[in-house]
C-alpha cells in the first residue's frame, strides 16, 4: 500500500470516529452534506478519494475544524 493510500485510510478512520463520537449516523451526515449515504460510507472506508470540497462539507456537517480529521497522521 502506498503512503497516500495509508493517509487516505487514516483520514477516513478519523472522520468515522468523529461521526460516531457525536452519535451521528452515516445517513444523517450524508444528508447534511447533500451527498449519497453510499458515497459517505465508501469515503469512511477509505475506498474513495475525496475532494477538498467534500472534506469541507463533512467537517461542517460534523461541526469540526478540517485540522481535526488530520490528527494522528
N, C-alpha and C positions, 0 to 999 in steps of 0.2 A: 504494500500500500504506500502511495506517495505521501509526502509531507502535507501537501494541500488537502488530500483526502482525509488525513487524520485531523487536520484543523477543522474541516467542514463537519466531521462527526462530533468533535468536541463542542463546536458552536451549537450544533443541533441538540446535543445532550443538555447543554446549558439552557437552551430555550425550553425544552421539555421539562426540565427540573424547575425552572421558574414558574412555568404554567401550572405544574402540579402543586407547587408550594402555595400558589394563590387559589387553589381549589377550582380552577377553571377547566372545562372540558375542551377537547380539540374543536368540537363544533362551535362553542362559544367564541373562542379566539378566532377561528376562521370567519365567523360571522362578523366580528368586529373589524377584521382585516378586509372583508369583502373578497375572500378567496375560497376556493372549494376546500371542504374538510379533507378530502383525499390528498390534495396538494400539501396542506399543512402536515398531514401525517407523514408524507414522504420527506418533507423538509426536516421534521423532527427525527426521522430515522436516518438522516444523513444520506439519503438516496438521491436527492436532487440538490443541485447548486442553486442557492437563492440569490436574487438580485439585492442590491443595496436598498432599493425601494421596498421590496418585500420585507427585508430585515427591519427597516424603519417602521413599517406598518405593524409588524409583530411586536416590536418594542413599545410602540404607542398603545397597542391593544393590551399589553401586559403591564403598562404603566411603569416601565423601567427605562433606564438610560441604555443607549446602544453599547456602552462600555461594559455593562453588566453581563452581556452574553459572551464577552471575551475573557471573563475571569477563568483562571486555572489553565490558560493556554500558554 
